[in-house]
Amino acid sequence: MQAVDLSTHPGHLARRLQQAHHLLWNAMVSQEITSPQFAVLNALTAEPGLDQRTVGERVGLDRSTVAEVIARLLRRELLDKVRDPDDGRRFQLRLTDDGVRTHRRLALLTVRMNQVFLGPLSADEQQTLFGLMRRVADAAEAFRVPDDARPPAGR
């Protein structure tokens, strides 16, 4: 059997893009705050008071990943968690003053990083790339198994 051409495998290319993004993020944006952590800060900047589940939905993180991301942001005191006055079982999340400052600083840095990351593409090519990536990502949501349909851990 011959080797396959990995340049025609979307997963391989997506992994390479993710590696490049990770390298640029660490070099140009932050070594302390990860891209998923920034996404949570950004979601709560847009919609303060969301609960953990909704934040995860907004940024495309599964339940266990968003729980860990939020726990880290709480430990860093970039988020506050308060009980929802309308539903005592639910907690609302808000950025602290440090969280607001951190988001503002990182948002500015991500603009430059994205310019470098997408630099090889023209403006039209960038728009085409975003459109195609959104279509594939949106279609891939159908493959996601709902958290409540997964078998319990340890089985």
DSSP file (Angstrom, degrees, kcal/mol; ACC not computed):
  #  RESIDUE AA STRUCTURE BP1 BP2  ACC     N-H-->O    O-->H-N    N-H-->O    O-->H-N    TCO  KAPPA ALPHA  PHI   PSI    X-CA   Y-CA   Z-CA
    1    1 A M              0   0    0      0, 0.0     2,-0.2     0, 0.0     3,-0.1   0.000 360.0 360.0 360.0 138.9    0.0    0.0    0.0
    2    2 A Q        -     0   0    0      1,-0.1     2,-0.1     0, 0.0     0, 0.0  -0.515 360.0 -97.0 -86.7 155.2    1.2    3.5   -0.9
    3    3 A A        -     0   0    0     -2,-0.2     2,-0.2     1,-0.1    -1,-0.1  -0.396  41.7-119.6 -66.0 146.8    1.4    6.4    1.5
    4    4 A V        -     0   0    0     -2,-0.1     2,-1.0    -3,-0.1    -1,-0.1  -0.554  22.6-109.2 -87.1 155.3   -1.5    8.8    1.3
    5    5 A D    >   -     0   0    0     -2,-0.2     3,-1.9     1,-0.2     4,-0.1  -0.746  28.3-166.2 -84.6 102.2   -1.2   12.4    0.4
    6    6 A L  G >  S+     0   0    0     -2,-1.0     3,-1.8     1,-0.3     7,-0.3   0.669  79.4  77.1 -67.5 -15.4   -1.9   14.1    3.8
    7    7 A S  G 3  S+     0   0    0      1,-0.3    -1,-0.3     5,-0.1    -2,-0.0   0.611  94.8  51.7 -70.0  -7.8   -2.2   17.5    2.0
    8    8 A T  G <  S+     0   0    0     -3,-1.9    -1,-0.3     5,-0.0    -2,-0.2   0.291  89.3  93.7-105.8   7.9   -5.7   16.2    0.9
    9    9 A H    <>  -     0   0    0     -3,-1.8     4,-2.1     1,-0.2     3,-0.3  -0.894  61.7-158.2-103.2 112.2   -6.7   15.3    4.5
   10   10 A P  H  > S+     0   0    0      0, 0.0     4,-2.9     0, 0.0     5,-0.2   0.859  91.6  55.6 -60.4 -36.2   -8.6   18.1    6.2
   11   11 A G  H  > S+     0   0    0      2,-0.2     4,-2.2     1,-0.2     5,-0.1   0.903 107.8  48.9 -63.4 -39.8   -7.9   16.8    9.7
   12   12 A H  H  > S+     0   0    0     -3,-0.3     4,-2.1     2,-0.2    -1,-0.2   0.930 114.5  44.9 -63.8 -45.9   -4.1   16.9    9.0
   13   13 A L  H  X S+     0   0    0     -4,-2.1     4,-2.5    -7,-0.3    -2,-0.2   0.889 111.6  52.8 -67.2 -38.0   -4.3   20.4    7.6
   14   14 A A  H  X S+     0   0    0     -4,-2.9     4,-2.5    -5,-0.2    -1,-0.2   0.903 109.0  50.1 -63.0 -40.3   -6.6   21.5   10.5
   15   15 A R  H  X S+     0   0    0     -4,-2.2     4,-2.5     2,-0.2    -2,-0.2   0.914 110.5  49.4 -64.0 -42.5   -4.0   20.2   13.0
   16   16 A R  H  X S+     0   0    0     -4,-2.1     4,-2.4     2,-0.2    -2,-0.2   0.908 111.9  48.6 -63.3 -41.7   -1.2   22.0   11.2
   17   17 A L  H  X S+     0   0    0     -4,-2.5     4,-2.8     2,-0.2    -2,-0.2   0.913 110.8  50.9 -62.9 -41.9   -3.2   25.2   11.3
   18   18 A Q  H  X S+     0   0    0     -4,-2.5     4,-2.7     2,-0.2    -2,-0.2   0.898 109.8  50.1 -63.3 -40.2   -4.0   24.7   15.0
   19   19 A Q  H  X S+     0   0    0     -4,-2.5     4,-2.4     2,-0.2    -1,-0.2   0.927 112.0  47.4 -62.7 -44.3   -0.3   24.2   15.7
   20   20 A A  H  X S+     0   0    0     -4,-2.4     4,-2.5     2,-0.2    -2,-0.2   0.915 112.9  49.2 -63.1 -42.7    0.6   27.4   13.8
   21   21 A H  H  X S+     0   0    0     -4,-2.8     4,-3.1     1,-0.2    -2,-0.2   0.925 110.4  50.8 -61.7 -44.8   -2.2   29.3   15.6
   22   22 A H  H  X S+     0   0    0     -4,-2.7     4,-2.5     2,-0.2    -2,-0.2   0.915 110.7  48.7 -59.9 -44.6   -0.9   28.0   19.0
   23   23 A L  H  X S+     0   0    0     -4,-2.4     4,-1.9     1,-0.2    -1,-0.2   0.932 114.8  44.4 -61.8 -46.3    2.7   29.1   18.2
   24   24 A L  H  X>S+     0   0    0     -4,-2.5     4,-3.2     2,-0.2     5,-0.5   0.907 111.2  54.2 -65.5 -41.1    1.6   32.6   17.2
   25   25 A W  I  X>S+     0   0    0     -4,-3.1     4,-2.5     1,-0.2     5,-2.0   0.945 111.7  44.5 -57.0 -49.1   -0.8   32.9   20.1
   26   26 A N  I  <5S+     0   0    0     -4,-2.5    -1,-0.2     1,-0.2    -2,-0.2   0.853 119.9  41.7 -65.7 -34.4    2.0   32.1   22.6
   27   27 A A  I  <5S+     0   0    0     -4,-1.9    -2,-0.2    -5,-0.2    -1,-0.2   0.841 130.4  21.2 -80.8 -34.4    4.5   34.4   20.8
   28   28 A M  I  <5S+     0   0    0     -4,-3.2    -3,-0.2    -5,-0.2    -2,-0.2   0.653 131.1  24.7-113.7 -18.7    2.2   37.4   20.1
   29   29 A V  I  <<S-     0   0    0     -4,-2.5     2,-0.3    -5,-0.5    -3,-0.2   0.795 113.3 -33.5-114.9 -66.0   -0.8   37.2   22.5
   30   30 A S      < -     0   0    0     -5,-2.0    -1,-0.2     3,-0.1    -2,-0.1  -0.965  20.0-164.3-164.5 141.3   -0.2   35.4   25.8
   31   31 A Q  S    S+     0   0    0     -2,-0.3     3,-0.1    -4,-0.1    -5,-0.1   0.481 101.2  47.3 -99.1  -8.8    1.6   32.5   27.3
   32   32 A E  S    S+     0   0    0      1,-0.2     2,-0.5    -6,-0.1    -2,-0.1   0.831 108.1  51.1 -98.1 -41.4   -0.7   32.7   30.4
   33   33 A I  S    S-     0   0    0     -7,-0.0    -1,-0.2     4,-0.0    -3,-0.1  -0.880  79.0-144.3-104.0 123.7   -4.2   33.0   28.9
   34   34 A T     >  -     0   0    0     -2,-0.5     4,-2.6    -3,-0.1     5,-0.2  -0.333  26.4-106.2 -81.7 166.1   -5.0   30.3   26.3
   35   35 A S  H  > S+     0   0    0      1,-0.2     4,-2.3     2,-0.2     5,-0.1   0.909 121.9  49.5 -59.2 -44.3   -7.2   30.9   23.2
   36   36 A P  H  > S+     0   0    0      0, 0.0     4,-1.8     0, 0.0    -1,-0.2   0.885 110.4  51.3 -63.3 -35.7  -10.1   29.0   24.7
   37   37 A Q  H  > S+     0   0    0      2,-0.2     4,-2.3     1,-0.2    -2,-0.2   0.915 109.9  49.4 -65.0 -41.2   -9.8   31.1   27.9
   38   38 A F  H  X S+     0   0    0     -4,-2.6     4,-2.9     1,-0.2    -1,-0.2   0.900 106.6  56.3 -61.6 -40.4   -9.8   34.2   25.8
   39   39 A A  H  X S+     0   0    0     -4,-2.3     4,-2.4     1,-0.2    -1,-0.2   0.896 108.0  48.0 -59.7 -40.0  -12.9   32.9   24.0
   40   40 A V  H  X S+     0   0    0     -4,-1.8     4,-2.2     2,-0.2    -1,-0.2   0.932 111.9  48.8 -66.5 -45.4  -14.7   32.6   27.4
   41   41 A L  H  X S+     0   0    0     -4,-2.3     4,-1.4     1,-0.2    -2,-0.2   0.909 112.6  49.7 -58.1 -40.9  -13.6   36.1   28.4
   42   42 A N  H  X S+     0   0    0     -4,-2.9     4,-2.1     2,-0.2    -2,-0.2   0.905 108.7  51.0 -65.9 -42.4  -14.9   37.4   25.1
   43   43 A A  H  X S+     0   0    0     -4,-2.4     4,-2.4     1,-0.2    -1,-0.2   0.897 112.2  47.3 -62.2 -39.7  -18.2   35.6   25.4
   44   44 A L  H  < S+     0   0    0     -4,-2.2    51,-0.3     2,-0.2    -1,-0.2   0.703 107.6  56.2 -78.6 -18.8  -18.7   37.1   28.8
   45   45 A T  H  < S+     0   0    0     -4,-1.4    -1,-0.2    -5,-0.2    -2,-0.2   0.895 113.8  40.8 -70.5 -42.1  -17.7   40.6   27.6
   46   46 A A  H  < S+     0   0    0     -4,-2.1    -2,-0.2     1,-0.2    -3,-0.2   0.873 134.7  18.6 -72.1 -38.0  -20.5   40.3   24.9
   47   47 A E  S >< S-     0   0    0     -4,-2.4     3,-1.0    -5,-0.2    -1,-0.2  -0.658  77.8-162.7-138.3  78.2  -23.0   38.7   27.3
   48   48 A P  T 3  S+     0   0    0      0, 0.0    46,-0.2     0, 0.0    -3,-0.1  -0.300  73.5  35.1 -60.6 144.6  -22.2   39.2   31.0
   49   49 A G  T 3  S+     0   0    0     44,-2.7    45,-0.2     1,-0.3    -5,-0.1   0.536  77.0 148.4  92.2   7.1  -24.1   36.9   33.4
   50   50 A L    <   -     0   0    0     -3,-1.0    43,-2.4    43,-0.5    -1,-0.3  -0.358  46.0-119.5 -67.8 155.0  -24.2   33.8   31.3
   51   51 A D     >  -     0   0    0     41,-0.2     4,-2.4     1,-0.1     5,-0.2  -0.489  29.9-101.0 -87.9 168.7  -24.1   30.4   33.0
   52   52 A Q  H  > S+     0   0    0     39,-0.4     4,-2.3     1,-0.2     5,-0.2   0.883 119.8  51.5 -58.7 -44.5  -21.3   27.9   32.4
   53   53 A R  H  > S+     0   0    0      1,-0.2     4,-2.0     2,-0.2    -1,-0.2   0.918 111.6  47.1 -61.2 -44.5  -23.3   25.7   30.0
   54   54 A T  H  > S+     0   0    0      2,-0.2     4,-2.6     1,-0.2    -1,-0.2   0.888 109.3  53.6 -67.7 -39.2  -24.3   28.7   27.8
   55   55 A V  H  X S+     0   0    0     -4,-2.4     4,-2.0     1,-0.2    -1,-0.2   0.943 108.3  51.1 -58.4 -46.3  -20.8   30.0   27.7
   56   56 A G  H  X>S+     0   0    0     -4,-2.3     5,-2.4     1,-0.2     4,-1.0   0.898 110.6  48.6 -58.0 -41.8  -19.6   26.6   26.5
   57   57 A E  H  <5S+     0   0    0     -4,-2.0     3,-0.4     1,-0.2    -1,-0.2   0.911 109.4  52.9 -63.6 -42.4  -22.3   26.6   23.8
   58   58 A R  H  <5S+     0   0    0     -4,-2.6    -1,-0.2     1,-0.2    -2,-0.2   0.862 119.5  33.1 -63.1 -36.0  -21.3   30.1   22.7
   59   59 A V  H  <5S-     0   0    0     -4,-2.0    -1,-0.2    -5,-0.2    -2,-0.2   0.409 111.1-112.4-106.3   2.6  -17.6   29.2   22.3
   60   60 A G  T  <5 +     0   0    0     -4,-1.0     2,-0.4    -3,-0.4    -3,-0.2   0.853  66.3 140.7  75.0  35.4  -18.0   25.6   21.1
   61   61 A L      < -     0   0    0     -5,-2.4    -1,-0.2    -6,-0.2    -2,-0.1  -0.906  50.2-120.4-110.9 140.3  -16.5   23.9   24.2
   62   62 A D     >  -     0   0    0     -2,-0.4     4,-2.8     1,-0.1     5,-0.3  -0.230  36.7 -96.5 -71.5 169.1  -17.8   20.7   25.7
   63   63 A R  H  > S+     0   0    0      1,-0.2     4,-1.7     2,-0.2     5,-0.1   0.872 121.2  44.4 -58.8 -44.7  -19.0   20.6   29.3
   64   64 A S  H  > S+     0   0    0      2,-0.2     4,-1.8     1,-0.2    -1,-0.2   0.883 114.8  49.0 -71.4 -36.1  -15.9   19.2   30.9
   65   65 A T  H  > S+     0   0    0      2,-0.2     4,-2.6     1,-0.2    -2,-0.2   0.934 111.7  47.4 -68.7 -45.1  -13.6   21.5   28.9
   66   66 A V  H  X S+     0   0    0     -4,-2.8     4,-2.7     1,-0.2     5,-0.2   0.871 109.0  56.1 -65.1 -33.9  -15.5   24.7   29.7
   67   67 A A  H  X S+     0   0    0     -4,-1.7     4,-2.3    -5,-0.3    -1,-0.2   0.923 110.7  43.9 -61.6 -43.7  -15.7   23.7   33.4
   68   68 A E  H  X S+     0   0    0     -4,-1.8     4,-2.2     2,-0.2    -2,-0.2   0.913 113.4  50.7 -68.2 -42.8  -11.9   23.5   33.5
   69   69 A V  H  X S+     0   0    0     -4,-2.6     4,-2.1     1,-0.2    -2,-0.2   0.934 113.2  45.5 -60.6 -46.2  -11.4   26.7   31.5
   70   70 A I  H  X S+     0   0    0     -4,-2.7     4,-2.6     1,-0.2    -1,-0.2   0.899 109.6  55.1 -66.2 -40.2  -13.8   28.6   33.9
   71   71 A A  H  X S+     0   0    0     -4,-2.3     4,-2.4    -5,-0.2    -1,-0.2   0.910 109.3  48.0 -58.7 -41.8  -12.2   27.1   37.0
   72   72 A R  H  X S+     0   0    0     -4,-2.2     4,-1.9     2,-0.2    -1,-0.2   0.907 111.7  49.0 -66.1 -41.1   -8.8   28.4   35.8
   73   73 A L  H  <>S+     0   0    0     -4,-2.1     5,-2.8     2,-0.2     6,-0.9   0.864 110.9  50.7 -67.6 -35.0  -10.2   31.9   35.1
   74   74 A L  H ><5S+     0   0    0     -4,-2.6     3,-1.4     3,-0.2    -2,-0.2   0.922 109.5  50.6 -65.3 -43.9  -11.9   31.9   38.5
   75   75 A R  H 3<5S+     0   0    0     -4,-2.4    -2,-0.2     1,-0.3    -1,-0.2   0.857 109.7  50.4 -61.9 -34.7   -8.5   30.9   40.2
   76   76 A R  T 3<5S-     0   0    0     -4,-1.9    -1,-0.3    -5,-0.2    -2,-0.2   0.485 114.2-123.1 -80.5  -2.4   -6.8   33.7   38.3
   77   77 A E  T < 5S+     0   0    0     -3,-1.4    22,-0.3    -4,-0.2    21,-0.3   0.846  78.7 122.4  60.6  37.9   -9.6   36.1   39.6
   78   78 A L  S   <S+     0   0    0     -5,-2.8    18,-1.8    20,-0.2     2,-0.3   0.567  71.8  42.8 -97.3 -15.2  -10.5   37.1   36.0
   79   79 A L  E     -A   95   0A   0     -6,-0.9     2,-0.4    16,-0.3    16,-0.2  -0.930  66.3-152.5-127.8 152.4  -14.1   35.9   36.6
   80   80 A D  E     -A   94   0A   0     14,-3.1    14,-2.2    -2,-0.3     2,-0.5  -0.934  10.0-152.8-116.8 148.7  -16.7   36.1   39.4
   81   81 A K  E     +A   93   0A   0     -2,-0.4     2,-0.4    12,-0.2    12,-0.2  -0.988  17.4 176.0-124.0 123.0  -19.4   33.6   39.9
   82   82 A V  E     -A   92   0A   0     10,-2.5    10,-3.7    -2,-0.5     2,-0.1  -0.964  35.9-103.2-128.8 145.6  -22.7   34.6   41.6
   83   83 A R  E     -A   91   0A   0     -2,-0.4     8,-0.3     8,-0.2     5,-0.1  -0.421  40.5-111.9 -66.0 135.9  -25.8   32.6   42.3
   84   84 A D  E >   -A   87   0A   0      6,-3.1     3,-0.7     3,-0.6     6,-0.2  -0.552  18.7-146.0 -68.1 123.2  -28.6   33.5   39.9
   85   85 A P  T 3  S+     0   0    0      0, 0.0     3,-0.2     0, 0.0    -1,-0.2   0.759  99.5  47.5 -64.9 -22.3  -31.4   35.2   41.9
   86   86 A D  T 3  S+     0   0    0      1,-0.3     2,-0.3     4,-0.0    -2,-0.1   0.650 124.1  27.9 -91.6 -16.6  -34.0   33.6   39.7
   87   87 A D  E X   -A   84   0A   0     -3,-0.7     3,-2.2     3,-0.2    -3,-0.6  -0.805  64.3-162.8-148.7  99.9  -32.6   30.1   39.8
   88   88 A G  E 3  S+     0   0A   0     -2,-0.3    -1,-0.1     1,-0.3    -2,-0.0   0.626  90.2  60.0 -61.5 -15.0  -30.6   29.1   42.9
   89   89 A R  E 3  S+     0   0A   0     -6,-0.1     2,-0.3     2,-0.0    -1,-0.3   0.591  96.7  75.5 -85.9 -11.0  -29.1   26.1   41.1
   90   90 A R  E <   -     0   0A   0     -3,-2.2    -6,-3.1    -6,-0.2     2,-0.4  -0.781  65.4-152.4-108.7 143.4  -27.5   28.3   38.5
   91   91 A F  E     -A   83   0A   0     -2,-0.3   -39,-0.4    -8,-0.3     2,-0.4  -0.936   9.3-144.6-113.2 139.0  -24.5   30.5   38.7
   92   92 A Q  E     -A   82   0A   0    -10,-3.7   -10,-2.5    -2,-0.4     2,-0.4  -0.807  14.1-144.0 -98.7 143.0  -23.9   33.6   36.6
   93   93 A L  E     +A   81   0A   0    -43,-2.4   -44,-2.7    -2,-0.4   -43,-0.5  -0.878  21.6 171.2-111.0 138.5  -20.4   34.5   35.4
   94   94 A R  E     -A   80   0A   0    -14,-2.2   -14,-3.1    -2,-0.4     2,-0.2  -0.986  35.1-106.7-141.6 150.6  -19.0   38.0   35.0
   95   95 A L  E     -A   79   0A   0     -2,-0.3   -16,-0.3   -51,-0.3     2,-0.1  -0.554  31.2-135.2 -74.2 140.6  -15.6   39.4   34.3
   96   96 A T     >  -     0   0    0    -18,-1.8     4,-2.5    -2,-0.2     5,-0.2  -0.295  36.6 -94.1 -77.8 176.2  -13.8   41.0   37.3
   97   97 A D  H  > S+     0   0    0      1,-0.2     4,-2.3     2,-0.2     5,-0.2   0.910 132.4  49.7 -59.9 -40.6  -12.1   44.4   36.7
   98   98 A D  H  > S+     0   0    0    -21,-0.3     4,-2.7     1,-0.2    -1,-0.2   0.882 108.8  53.2 -64.1 -37.0   -8.9   42.4   36.0
   99   99 A G  H  > S+     0   0    0    -22,-0.3     4,-2.7     2,-0.2    -2,-0.2   0.898 108.3  49.3 -63.9 -41.0  -10.8   40.2   33.6
  100  100 A V  H  X S+     0   0    0     -4,-2.5     4,-2.5     2,-0.2    -2,-0.2   0.933 113.6  46.0 -63.3 -46.2  -12.1   43.3   31.7
  101  101 A R  H  X S+     0   0    0     -4,-2.3     4,-2.4     2,-0.2    -2,-0.2   0.908 113.5  49.6 -63.5 -41.6   -8.5   44.7   31.5
  102  102 A T  H  X S+     0   0    0     -4,-2.7     4,-2.8     2,-0.2     5,-0.3   0.934 111.6  48.1 -63.7 -46.2   -7.1   41.3   30.4
  103  103 A H  H  X S+     0   0    0     -4,-2.7     4,-2.9     1,-0.2     5,-0.2   0.937 111.8  49.8 -59.5 -46.6   -9.8   40.9   27.7
  104  104 A R  H  X S+     0   0    0     -4,-2.5     4,-1.5     1,-0.2    -1,-0.2   0.923 113.4  45.9 -59.3 -46.0   -9.2   44.4   26.4
  105  105 A R  H  X S+     0   0    0     -4,-2.4     4,-1.6     1,-0.2    -1,-0.2   0.932 116.2  44.4 -63.8 -46.8   -5.4   43.9   26.3
  106  106 A L  H  X S+     0   0    0     -4,-2.8     4,-2.5     1,-0.2    -2,-0.2   0.864 106.8  59.6 -68.9 -35.1   -5.6   40.5   24.6
  107  107 A A  H  X S+     0   0    0     -4,-2.9     4,-1.1    -5,-0.3    -1,-0.2   0.905 106.8  47.9 -60.0 -40.2   -8.3   41.6   22.1
  108  108 A L  H  X S+     0   0    0     -4,-1.5     4,-1.1    -5,-0.2     3,-0.3   0.907 112.0  49.4 -65.8 -41.0   -5.9   44.2   20.8
  109  109 A L  H  X S+     0   0    0     -4,-1.6     4,-2.2     1,-0.2    -2,-0.2   0.841 104.3  58.8 -68.2 -32.7   -3.1   41.7   20.5
  110  110 A T  H  X S+     0   0    0     -4,-2.5     4,-2.7     1,-0.2    -1,-0.2   0.825  97.5  61.5 -67.8 -28.7   -5.3   39.1   18.7
  111  111 A V  H  X S+     0   0    0     -4,-1.1     4,-1.7    -3,-0.3    -1,-0.2   0.954 109.0  41.0 -60.4 -49.0   -5.9   41.7   15.9
  112  112 A R  H  X S+     0   0    0     -4,-1.1     4,-2.0     2,-0.2    -2,-0.2   0.913 114.2  52.6 -66.1 -42.8   -2.2   41.8   15.1
  113  113 A M  H  X S+     0   0    0     -4,-2.2     4,-2.9     1,-0.2    -1,-0.2   0.918 108.7  50.3 -59.9 -43.1   -1.8   38.0   15.5
  114  114 A N  H  X S+     0   0    0     -4,-2.7     4,-2.5     1,-0.2    -1,-0.2   0.853 106.6  55.3 -65.3 -33.9   -4.6   37.4   13.1
  115  115 A Q  H  < S+     0   0    0     -4,-1.7     4,-0.4    -5,-0.2    -1,-0.2   0.917 112.6  42.6 -62.7 -42.1   -3.1   39.7   10.5
  116  116 A V  H >< S+     0   0    0     -4,-2.0     3,-0.8     2,-0.2    -2,-0.2   0.931 114.3  50.8 -67.8 -45.9    0.1   37.7   10.7
  117  117 A F  H 3< S+     0   0    0     -4,-2.9    -2,-0.2     1,-0.3    -1,-0.2   0.892 120.2  34.5 -60.1 -42.3   -1.7   34.3   10.7
  118  118 A L  T >< S+     0   0    0     -4,-2.5     3,-2.3     1,-0.2    -1,-0.3   0.355  86.2 111.4 -95.9   5.0   -3.8   35.3    7.6
  119  119 A G  T <   +     0   0    0     -3,-0.8    -1,-0.2    -4,-0.4    -2,-0.1   0.783  68.2  61.6 -51.5 -35.4   -1.1   37.3    5.9
  120  120 A P  T 3  S+     0   0    0      0, 0.0     2,-0.3     0, 0.0    -1,-0.3   0.640  97.7  74.0 -68.8 -10.0   -0.6   34.9    3.1
  121  121 A L  S <  S-     0   0    0     -3,-2.3     2,-0.0     1,-0.1    -3,-0.0  -0.784  79.8-124.5-107.8 146.0   -4.2   35.4    1.9
  122  122 A S     >  -     0   0    0     -2,-0.3     4,-2.5     1,-0.1     5,-0.2  -0.296  38.6-100.8 -71.7 168.7   -5.8   38.3    0.2
  123  123 A A  H  > S+     0   0    0      1,-0.2     4,-2.0     2,-0.2     5,-0.2   0.907 126.0  49.1 -59.8 -41.9   -8.9   39.9    1.8
  124  124 A D  H  > S+     0   0    0      1,-0.2     4,-2.3     2,-0.2    -1,-0.2   0.911 110.8  49.7 -64.5 -41.6  -11.2   38.0   -0.6
  125  125 A E  H  > S+     0   0    0      1,-0.2     4,-2.9     2,-0.2    -2,-0.2   0.879 108.4  53.8 -65.0 -36.9   -9.4   34.7    0.1
  126  126 A Q  H  X S+     0   0    0     -4,-2.5     4,-2.6     2,-0.2    -1,-0.2   0.925 109.3  47.8 -62.4 -44.2   -9.7   35.4    3.9
  127  127 A Q  H  X S+     0   0    0     -4,-2.0     4,-2.3     2,-0.2    -2,-0.2   0.900 112.8  48.9 -63.7 -40.7  -13.5   35.9    3.5
  128  128 A T  H  X S+     0   0    0     -4,-2.3     4,-2.6     2,-0.2     5,-0.2   0.933 111.1  50.3 -63.4 -45.6  -13.7   32.7    1.4
  129  129 A L  H  X S+     0   0    0     -4,-2.9     4,-2.8     1,-0.2     5,-0.2   0.935 111.3  48.0 -58.5 -48.1  -11.7   30.8    4.0
  130  130 A F  H  X S+     0   0    0     -4,-2.6     4,-2.6     1,-0.2     5,-0.2   0.916 111.8  50.1 -60.3 -43.6  -13.9   32.0    6.9
  131  131 A G  H  X S+     0   0    0     -4,-2.3     4,-2.0     1,-0.2    -1,-0.2   0.925 113.7  44.3 -61.7 -45.0  -17.1   31.1    5.0
  132  132 A L  H  X S+     0   0    0     -4,-2.6     4,-2.3     2,-0.2     5,-0.2   0.905 113.4  50.5 -67.0 -41.7  -15.9   27.6    4.2
  133  133 A M  H  X S+     0   0    0     -4,-2.8     4,-2.8    -5,-0.2     5,-0.2   0.913 110.6  49.8 -63.7 -41.8  -14.6   27.0    7.7
  134  134 A R  H  X S+     0   0    0     -4,-2.6     4,-3.0    -5,-0.2     5,-0.2   0.911 109.9  51.2 -62.8 -41.8  -17.9   28.1    9.2
  135  135 A R  H  X S+     0   0    0     -4,-2.0     4,-2.2    -5,-0.2    -2,-0.2   0.932 113.9  42.9 -61.8 -45.6  -19.8   25.8    6.9
  136  136 A V  H  X S+     0   0    0     -4,-2.3     4,-2.2     2,-0.2    -2,-0.2   0.929 116.2  48.0 -67.0 -44.3  -17.7   22.8    7.8
  137  137 A A  H  X S+     0   0    0     -4,-2.8     4,-0.8     2,-0.2    -2,-0.2   0.914 112.7  48.5 -62.9 -42.8  -17.7   23.6   11.5
  138  138 A D  H >< S+     0   0    0     -4,-3.0     3,-0.8    -5,-0.2     4,-0.3   0.916 112.9  47.7 -64.2 -42.1  -21.5   24.2   11.5
  139  139 A A  H >< S+     0   0    0     -4,-2.2     3,-1.5    -5,-0.2    -1,-0.2   0.856 105.2  60.4 -66.0 -34.2  -22.1   20.9    9.7
  140  140 A A  H >X S+     0   0    0     -4,-2.2     3,-2.0     1,-0.3     4,-0.5   0.698  84.0  78.9 -68.6 -18.5  -19.8   19.1   12.1
  141  141 A E  G X< S+     0   0    0     -4,-0.8     3,-1.1    -3,-0.8    -1,-0.3   0.803  82.6  66.7 -58.2 -27.1  -22.0   20.1   15.0
  142  142 A A  G <4 S+     0   0    0     -3,-1.5    -1,-0.3    -4,-0.3    -2,-0.2   0.736  95.6  56.3 -66.0 -21.0  -24.3   17.2   13.8
  143  143 A F  G <4 S+     0   0    0     -3,-2.0    -1,-0.2    -4,-0.2    -2,-0.2   0.646  83.0 107.0 -84.0 -15.0  -21.5   14.8   14.8
  144  144 A R    <<  -     0   0    0     -3,-1.1    -3,-0.0    -4,-0.5     3,-0.0  -0.442  66.7-138.9 -69.9 132.1  -21.3   16.0   18.4
  145  145 A V        -     0   0    0     -2,-0.2     5,-0.1     1,-0.1    -2,-0.1  -0.808  28.1-112.4 -88.9 125.2  -22.8   13.6   21.0
  146  146 A P    >>  -     0   0    0      0, 0.0     3,-1.9     0, 0.0     4,-0.5  -0.260  21.8-121.2 -57.1 143.4  -24.9   15.6   23.5
  147  147 A D  G >4 S+     0   0    0      1,-0.3     3,-1.0     2,-0.2    -2,-0.0   0.856 113.0  54.6 -54.8 -37.2  -23.3   15.5   27.0
  148  148 A D  G 34 S+     0   0    0      1,-0.2    -1,-0.3     0, 0.0    -3,-0.0   0.579 104.3  55.3 -78.0  -6.7  -26.4   13.8   28.5
  149  149 A A  G <4 S+     0   0    0     -3,-1.9    -1,-0.2     2,-0.1    -2,-0.2   0.468  86.7 100.3-100.1  -3.8  -26.3   11.0   25.9
  150  150 A R  S << S-     0   0    0     -3,-1.0     3,-0.1    -4,-0.5    -3,-0.0  -0.540  82.3-106.8 -81.1 147.2  -22.7   10.0   26.8
  151  151 A P        -     0   0    0      0, 0.0     3,-0.1     0, 0.0    -1,-0.1  -0.396  48.4 -88.9 -66.9 151.4  -22.1    7.0   29.0
  152  152 A P    >   -     0   0    0      0, 0.0     3,-1.2     0, 0.0     0, 0.0  -0.240  54.0 -90.1 -58.8 148.8  -21.0    7.9   32.5
  153  153 A A  T 3  S+     0   0    0      1,-0.2    -3,-0.0     2,-0.1     0, 0.0  -0.256 110.4  36.2 -59.5 146.5  -17.2    8.2   33.0
  154  154 A G  T 3         0   0    0     -3,-0.1    -1,-0.2     1,-0.0     0, 0.0   0.445 360.0 360.0  91.1   0.7  -15.4    5.1   34.0
  155  155 A R    <         0   0    0     -3,-1.2    -2,-0.1    -4,-0.1    -1,-0.0   0.419 360.0 360.0-106.6 360.0  -17.5    2.7   31.9
